[in-house]
Amino acid sequence: MSQSKNRIRDEKRESILDGAVRVIASRGFHRTRVSEVAKAAGVADGTIYLYFDGKEELLRAVYERAMGRFLQRGRRVLADEMDPRAQLVRFVRLHLECVGEDRELAVVFQVDLRKSIPFLQELSLGLLQAYLDTLTAILKRGQDEGVFLADLSARELAKMVFGVLDELATNWVLSERNYRLESSAADAITFITRALGCSDG
């Protein structure tokens, strides 16, 4: 396949995923029809099935694209910083910044993904583990350097940090107040770093 055809195919796939985010955020995953996604993406109904087997694969692809982008940005943001406390601050800010950039995508993540336990279990074995691996490495380095509490496993601490950030994102999605999610970063950093034993965080 030529580069031009590959580019067109990639662009069409991206359009379909963007359309899926808009429709799912508006209607909910279970009420969304493939024909509605096709209309939002500006393609024929049958075109969807050239790229995806159905709604479940669409939702999975939306998740994988977003998490993949986050992890790429995370690697760039953390690459030039070796201090674990500074890395943690950057990680927290990046999480809230990424979620806060796209409210429709956040609705899909924070609401629709939570309605399917089997789907969540499947996702937890993939890119979510990569997310937790990155955060765990930061916390473990901090423990080894005496920066963070060492009496709990770094993996469990990573899950707790994720829980704090995830709850802030859910509250933002469900809130009737108009505010930027990133505005919660300072309080989140203060709470998390103090909980990890950094009194001057």
N, C-alpha and C positions, 0 to 999 in steps of 0.2 A: 504494500500500500504506500502511495506517495506521501511525502511530507504534507502536501496541501490537503489531501484527503484525511490524513491523520488529524491535522489541525481542525478541519471542519467537524470531524467526528467528536473530537475533544470539546469543541465549543458547544456542540449540540448537547452533549452529555451534561456539560455544566449548566446549560439553560434548563434542562430537564430537572436537575437537582435544585436549581434556584426556584423553579416553579413548584416543585414538591414542597419546599420549605414554606413558600407563601400560602399554599392551599392547606397544608397540614396545620400551620399556625392559625389559620382562619377557621377551619372546619373541624379540626381534630383528626387524628389518624384514622380512626375507625369509620368516620363519616366521609372521608376523602375517597373520591373515585379516580381511577387512572385517567379517565377522559377529562376530568377537571385539571389534573396536572398537565396533560397534553395541551389543553387550551391555554393555561398559564404560561407554558413554555413556548407556545407558538408552533407546535408540531402536530402532526396527525396522531390519532389515538394509537394506531399500530406501531408508530415509531418508538414509543416507550418500550415496547417489548423487544425491540432490536438491541436495547441496552440493558434492560432489567426484566427479570422474570415476573415481577409484580410489586405490590406496595411494600411488602416486607423488605425486599431487596433494595427498594428505593430508600426506605428509612435507614437501612443499614449503611448504604452508600453516603447518605447525608451525614450520618454520625462519623463515618470513617474519614470523610473529607475534612470535616471540621476539626476532629481530633488530630489528624495528620498535620493540618496547618498549624494548630496550636503547638504541637511537639516540635515542628520545624522552627517556629518563632522562639520557642523556649530554648532550644539549643543555641540559637544565635545570641539571645539575650544573656545566657549564662556563660557563654564561651570565654568572655574576657574578664570574668570575675571569679576569683578563687575563694574569697571569704564566704563561709557558709551562711553567715547571718545576712550578708548583703545579697547572696543568691536567693535566700528565702524571701526577702523583701521583694526582689525582682519577680520571683515566681508568683507571689500573691498578687502583685499589681498586674502581671500579665494575665493571670486567670480572670480577674474581674474585668480587665480591659477587653479581652477577647469575647467574653460572654456579653458584655455591655455594648459591643459594636453592632450587634444585629439582634434586635428584640424578637423578631419572628423566629429566628433560629433558636434563640433562648427559650421561647415558648415550646418549641419542639423538644428541646433537650430536657427542660425542667418539668414539663407536664406530660407530653405524649409518650416519651420514652419510659416513664415511670408506670405506665398502665399495663405493661407486659413484662411480668417477672421472668418468663423463659428467655425473652429477648434481652433483658438486662443481664441475665446470667451469661448469655452468650457473649455479649459485649464486654463483660467484666474479664473475660479470658483473653481479650485482645488488646486494643489500644488503651483501654482504661488501666490495664496493668502497666503499660509503658509509661503512662502519666504517673502512676504511683511509684514506679521504679525510679523515675527522675527525682521525684520529691523525696523518696526514701534515701537516695544517694546523698542529697543535700543534708538531710537530717543526720545521717550516719556520720558524715564527715564532721558535722558540728559536734556530735557526741564525742568522736575521737579526739577532737581538739579542745574539748571541755567547754564548748560554747552552749550546748543544749543539754538538757537533762538526759542522763544515761541510764536511768533505772527502768525505762520502758523501751520496748523494741522500736527501732526507727520505722519499721513497717506499720506498726499500730499508730504511731504518732502521725505518719503520713496520712493514714485513713482519717484521723481526727481533724487534721488541717483541711483535708479535702471536704470533710463534713461541714466545717465552718463556712468555707467558701461556697459550697453548694447551697447551703441554706440561705446565705446572703443573696445568691442569684435567684433562688426560688421566690424569696420575699420581694425582690425587685420586679420579677415577672408578674406576680400577683397583686402588687401594690397599685393603688389608685393614685398615689402621689407621682408627680413628674420629677424624677431626679436621675442623675447619672450613676450607674452602678459603681463606676470607678471612684466615686466620692466616698464609698465605704472602705476604701483601701487603707487609709490611715488608721481607722479604728480597728480594722481586722488585723493589721500588722502589730499594733500595740497589744491587742488581746493575745494573739498567737505567740509572739515573741516572749511576752511575760509568762504565758503558760508553759513555755519551753525553758524557762529559767533565765531569761534575758531581762533583767530588771531595768536596763537602760534601753530596751528595744523601742 
